[in-house]
Amino acid sequence: MAANGRTVTVFGGTGFLGRRIVRHLRDRECLVRIASRHPDRGRSQLGPDDPQLRFVQADIHDERSVAEALAGADAAVNTVSLYVEHGQETFHSVHVESAQRVAAQALRAGVERLVHVSGIGADPASRSRYIRARGEGERVVRAAFADAQIIRPAVMFGPDDAFLTTLVTLLRRLPIYPMFDRGAMKLQPAYVDDVAEATVRIIQRAETQPSIFECGGPRVYSYAELVGLVARQAGLTPILIPIPLAIWHVLARVSEILPSPPLTRNQVELMQIDTVSSPEMPGFAELGISPQPVEAVLQEMVSRCG
């Protein structure tokens, strides 16, 4: 599927990954329809006067606005995700119900290629509500749009992320850094721009057979190794203290009483699960991408954090 001149709707196009996908599509001379609840944010981030970009207000919970955002589109990408539940904004409502809505309306609109962004480890049988919703979401998307392509990124990093940026900030503020248990969880961080490029290449592929791509970075770290790497790059020597997971669960339960909890039980559950791509699944290599390691951009990120 050639990209030039095609109209692509990106749901969540103002988000961390979404706006990178928009830029990569723009570089391919696509006409990009950026669908989000707050299109004004996108105008300030991506440029209000670019003739290739159109900002539309759309709520993935609302069928009519989803249909309008997809009308006439050749391809669509759903990047919308939720990490902390708020009232009616639940993992199930976003990752299952709304994902199914986007897929069904894409089929109805005659969209040729749909890419659904999920995550490594997605599993409808998981005990974690978040991971279970991700897995159920993949299933309902494929049921509604049989040829949907699914991309599962590992934890993503890049300027202004919520991962390494937060880690740098906490390490600078806390001379004693509390570790999740002994920090043995395995991570394979992927650079957000590499994931965006992978998404665009999936749209462009001539192959229409539905596939699942797992995109992890070039190196697997334990959480403790990653914390040590970031600390060294920032010139810090924190004392790392292992905190048993049972204590983290108690802290998370108390934290969830707050209006904007800094820690949730779902996050603690995620810290017990390795997020590493399967060698049996296609990924960056099959898309012709050599992913950037954390070390390649970490110094820039540390400097941005002040």
C-alpha positions, -999 to 999 in steps of 0.1 A, spaced: 0 0 0 17 32 -12 17 60 13 19 91 -9 -14 110 -11 -32 85 11 -55 97 39 -47 81 72 -67 87 104 -47 84 136 -67 80 168 -48 94 197 -26 114 172 -17 140 199 -3 114 223 33 103 230 34 77 202 6 91 181 22 124 173 54 106 162 33 84 139 17 116 125 52 131 117 64 99 100 32 98 79 36 135 70 72 128 59 56 102 34 34 129 21 3 114 35 -28 134 43 -31 128 81 -64 131 100 -55 136 136 -85 124 157 -85 132 194 -107 147 221 -85 177 223 -74 187 188 -61 221 199 -32 203 217 -22 188 184 -22 221 166 3 235 191 25 203 190 24 195 153 19 229 136 -15 245 128 -7 255 93 5 223 77 -18 215 47 -11 178 52 -26 177 87 -63 180 96 -73 181 132 -107 166 140 -125 162 174 -133 126 180 -141 105 211 -135 68 207 -163 61 231 -187 78 206 -197 58 175 -207 88 154 -175 108 160 -154 76 152 -174 71 120 -169 107 109 -132 106 116 -129 75 94 -151 86 65 -130 85 33 -98 73 50 -76 48 32 -59 36 65 -63 41 102 -42 36 133 -55 33 168 -29 44 194 -53 53 222 -43 37 255 -50 41 292 -27 33 321 -47 46 351 -85 41 353 -107 72 361 -144 67 367 -159 54 335 -126 55 317 -116 19 324 -92 -5 308 -122 -25 294 -139 6 280 -108 19 262 -88 -12 252 -118 -35 244 -150 -16 238 -135 14 220 -110 -7 201 -138 -28 188 -157 4 179 -128 18 159 -123 -16 141 -160 -20 132 -163 15 119 -131 12 99 -145 -18 81 -178 0 75 -159 30 61 -140 8 36 -106 15 52 -80 -7 35 -55 -10 64 -60 -9 101 -31 -9 126 -40 -15 162 -14 -6 188 -14 -31 217 16 -41 239 40 -69 245 25 -95 269 -11 -88 259 -31 -118 272 -68 -122 276 -62 -148 304 -39 -126 325 -47 -119 361 -38 -82 355 -69 -63 344 -47 -40 322 -29 -69 304 -62 -89 301 -79 -59 285 -51 -55 260 -54 -92 250 -92 -90 248 -88 -58 227 -67 -76 201 -93 -104 199 -123 -81 193 -104 -60 168 -96 -91 147 -132 -102 150 -144 -69 137 -117 -63 111 -102 -96 101 -72 -81 83 -62 -58 111 -25 -55 118 -14 -55 154 18 -40 168 29 -47 203 57 -23 214 78 -29 245 79 -1 270 87 30 250 112 57 257 120 91 242 120 128 251 91 137 273 82 101 280 67 88 312 93 61 317 130 72 317 121 109 323 103 99 354 131 76 364 157 104 361 135 128 381 130 103 409 167 94 410 177 130 414 152 136 442 157 104 461 192 96 475 177 62 485 158 47 456 131 21 464 133 -9 440 104 -31 431 115 -63 449 151 -69 437 147 -53 403 149 -86 384 120 -78 360 132 -79 324 126 -50 300 134 -44 264 128 -6 259 120 5 224 127 40 211 93 57 204 104 70 169 114 34 159 79 22 169 63 51 149 84 42 119 74 5 123 37 15 124 40 34 92 59 6 74 31 -18 85 7 5 67 28 6 36 34 -32 34 21 -49 3 14 -80 24 -22 -79 36 -21 -111 56 -29 -101 92 2 -102 115 13 -94 150 46 -75 153 64 -74 187 88 -45 187 115 -45 214 148 -26 215 182 -42 208 190 -50 244 172 -67 273 179 -52 308 168 -61 343 151 -32 359 180 -29 383 205 -27 354 184 0 337 182 21 369 220 18 373 225 29 337 203 59 340 219 69 374 254 67 359 244 88 329 230 114 352 261 114 374 242 100 404 251 73 429 218 64 446 215 37 472 191 10 458 169 -6 484 148 -37 475 113 -33 488 92 -66 488 62 -66 464 38 -72 493 47 -38 507 43 -22 472 8 -37 470 -1 -21 503 13 13 493 -6 11 460 -39 3 477 -35 34 500 -23 55 470 -55 47 450 -76 66 476 -60 98 461 -77 117 432 -46 112 410 -28 82 425 10 82 420 10 44 422 -17 18 415 -20 -19 421 -21 -24 384 13 -8 380 27 -30 407 13 -60 389 30 -49 357 64 -46 375 62 -83 382 60 -93 345 89 -94 320 81 -74 288 104 -89 262 96 -96 226 93 -132 215 120 -143 190 92 -163 172 72 -131 164 80 -107 136 93 -73 147 117 -45 138 139 -68 117 111 -79 95 102 -43 89 138 -34 80 144 -13 111 176 -13 133 162 -1 166 181 25 187 194 15 221 186 34 252 222 46 254 219 64 221 194 90 234 198 88 271 222 117 275 199 140 256 170 129 278 190 135 310 200 170 298 163 178 290 154 168 326 176 196 338 
